[in-house]
Amino acid sequence: MILEETFTLVNGVEIPKLGLGTWFISDADVVQAVREAANVGYRHIDTAQAYQNERGVGEGIRTSSVDRAEMFVTTKLAAEVKSYAEAVASIDQSLKTLGLDYIDMMIIHSPQPWMQFGVADRYFAGNREAWRALEDAYDAGKLRAIGLSNFEQADLDNILAACRIKPMVNQILAHISNTPHALIDYSQANGILVEAYSPIAHGELLKNQAVRAIAERYGVTVPQLGIRYVLQMGLLPLPKTANPAHMRSNAAVDFVISDEDMTFLKNVEQIENYGAASVFPVYGGTLG
């Protein structure tokens, strides 16, 4: 059962193969969502400073039926933090806001501040400074693992060329119809686990008739097919939901997609419109 399986990071830390994403779940609602997830069997919760729900995630962890040591909690350093001093303060603030003695993993949310996402400046110096702060927090035992998010190959190379501790994950947008194969291969070749957020394409995959037809052949839902797809590529999916029924369904992925169907799914025409999510830069929209 997928909820009982783990990947092993390069530092030997085990990370559950399926995580619960919490983007767009309010600080108030996320408390119960985390408790429900723990009851279902989830042991991996993903949040971020930018989600403004760290406090609720921490409360959900502390008040769940599961011992803290069994839960893997990830949060993200705000994309705008590009100096060592700011990063040190932000790491400590996340610990305080979560109300936890340590964070299982903290990652840089984006190589560029969101309002500058897609510009020419890759903020190489600032990312090295933020990474140095994560390394120091890791050495101090505040963080059990450290990583990156939305980092392209040039951004990865910038960190790899200067780091003392190699990044352990790169969390990226990856799903059927939008799978950055070259970036995934490069990350994996460097011992970096790739995490896939929005494995169901923010719900847009449900509109694809060919994908729906394949899911029906396996007797599964489109979300289950999407989650299984990224798992078979060696990625760690992070589906977001506050609905316990969906949590259970998203974890019911103990089937195997055939090689033929995987090849087809890897080549599904790319989604160009993510609906309401398109206003966010990682989905190809623009910030107004």
Buried (B, 14 or more C-beta within 10 A) or exposed (E): EBBEEBBEBBEEBEBBBBBBBBBBBBBEBBBBBBBBBBEBBBBBBBBBBBBEBBBBBBBBBBEBEBEBEEBBBBBBBBBBBBBBEBBBEBBEEBBEBBEBEBBBBBBBBBBBBBEBBEEEEBBBEBBBBBBBBBBBBBEEEBBBBBBBBBBBBEBBBBBEEBBEBBBBBBBBBBBBBBBBEEBBEBBBEBEBBBBBBBBBBBBBBBEBEEBBEBBEEBEBBBBBBBBBBBBBBEBBBBBBBBEBEBBBBBBBBEEEBEEEBBEBBEEBEEBEEBEEBBEBBBBBBEEE
